[in-house]
Amino acid sequence: MAGQEPAVGSPAPKQKGKATIDTLKIGCLAMVMKEGRTRRAEVLSIKETKSGRQFYCNFDNFNKRLDEWVPAARIDFEQEVEWPNPELPKEAKKAAAPVAKKTTVTKKSQKRPAATREASIISAESETPKWSDSMESQKATPDVEGEDKTALKLELERDAATPNYEDDDAMDGDETAIKAIKAKKELPDPPQSRAEEIEKLRVGGSMTQNQADISRIRNISKVQFGNYTLYPWYFSPYPESFTQEDLMYICEFCLCYYGDLKAFTRHRHKCAMQHPPGNEIYRDDYVSFFEIDGRRQRTWCRNLCLLSRMFLDHKSTYHDVDPFLFYVMTTRDEKGCHLVGYFSKEKESADGFNVACILTLPQFQRKGYGRLLIQFSYELSKIEGKLGSPEKPLSDLGLLSYRQYWTENLIEILLDFNEREDKVSIEALAAHLAMTPHDVESTLQALQMQIYHKGEHKIVLPMHLIKRHEMLKEKQKTKPKRVIDPARIQWKPPTFTAAQRTWGW
């Protein structure tokens, strides 16, 4: 399957033999029980816990977020394991290393790169192949004297009429767009289905650019959070003593963490908190939003960042929370407001980002909460009178959520413009949706919707996107989509002094 992780272990032949719990060591390939069947896995680490020895396993053709600590009972010692090859001495390594040939390239043989411009990568949960979080998109549109480059003509793609792509006329998007164009005068294939993309994320690598955190061994095995048992995906810098625990307990209201059940039970009897420690700025029949200042609520916000690091492989900070505001989404019942997800935002962003970090907890994912978080961030940007964009790089699942949000909103507004037969510009789309022009343009390019054809800039709405949008509207008639009601937001843009915008005691 395309996009799979490489098979675990080294391709070189290894010695095989029986192993025991005491002889199994790091680097061994064993058969481990996962999802009801034994799978080939590499042992990456070993630790002693209160319940016994556990082995950290990376499974063949599975995403690294699905690595896990497994007890010895899940390892099939009846089957032979592959032992790691012994390391060669340094002298042998030098002798075995191939000698690289020196090559020289003259200036004449070097190709001059095409003019490029920075483009913010699309980050919405769309049915498109995997893209990286940020890259440059080539500017291949020829310059035409006296041409208004912001005015775009909107057209619907007809079954019998396909745009005539010429050598230099197609506006290249990101790498996915380039690969999608198979040949000259040929339209790209429709984006793959969302199910296929989810499958690629399950077995493929993460889109994060912070490879250092990916390579770290997950240190927490299991977490009890309210009524849910969570299995962390990534390393989170909790105190080292918690790595010896089989189960860590986190209070779902104050986010304090405990390794002992008695201590956690005693805390729950004393903890009087029933909602996040901030101002409630939005409430409807479904969710509530709270605004929390990282400077005023350092401990709570740091605990929130520690929790989120277990599920975000690109989050690099958790201690310095003073420069951030946290917008926490909760659901309500008779026991209180339960954490669903959040996004953080810099008090003053030099780059105009309206989201620094965004997360929906695993137990609430794929239920529409992520879309509410994204919409709420843009509603705040509209109140501020600014154009917003999420900070890059996004996590892989955050990337999918933004892709879908941007795609749905752009298609809806473009269909409205098409019915009125109005011309539309990138700036007009950006202002209407509170998105940056770079995000709008890169979304159109990645979906193969922006082209240069017969002396005009055009936006082509593919029929498969229109049909999918119509199907979504029909589905919403029976199951309405939850959205943020801007009239319910009780919020004014806060102002801060220089000291309040930076870290300090």
Secondary structure as UniProt FT lines:
FT   TURN            2..3
FT   STRAND          16..17
FT   TURN            21..23
FT   TURN            26..27
FT   STRAND          29..34
FT   TURN            35..36
FT   STRAND          37..49
FT   TURN            50..51
FT   STRAND          52..59
FT   TURN            60..61
FT   HELIX           64..66
FT   STRAND          68..71
FT   HELIX           72..74
FT   TURN            77..78
FT   STRAND          81..82
FT   HELIX           90..96
FT   HELIX           107..109
FT   STRAND          116..120
FT   STRAND          134..138
FT   TURN            145..146
FT   TURN            149..150
FT   STRAND          151..156
FT   TURN            167..169
FT   HELIX           175..180
FT   TURN            184..185
FT   HELIX           194..203
FT   HELIX           211..214
FT   STRAND          223..225
FT   TURN            226..227
FT   STRAND          228..230
FT   HELIX           240..244
FT   STRAND          248..250
FT   TURN            252..254
FT   STRAND          257..258
FT   HELIX           261..270
FT   STRAND          279..283
FT   STRAND          288..293
FT   TURN            294..296
FT   HELIX           298..309
FT   TURN            310..311
FT   TURN            322..323
FT   STRAND          324..333
FT   TURN            334..335
FT   STRAND          336..346
FT   TURN            350..351
FT   STRAND          353..355
FT   STRAND          357..360
FT   HELIX           362..364
FT   TURN            365..368
FT   HELIX           369..384
FT   STRAND          388..390
FT   HELIX           396..420
FT   STRAND          424..425
FT   HELIX           426..433
FT   HELIX           437..446
FT   TURN            447..448
FT   STRAND          450..453
FT   TURN            454..455
FT   STRAND          456..461
FT   HELIX           463..478
FT   HELIX           486..488
FT   TURN            498..501
//
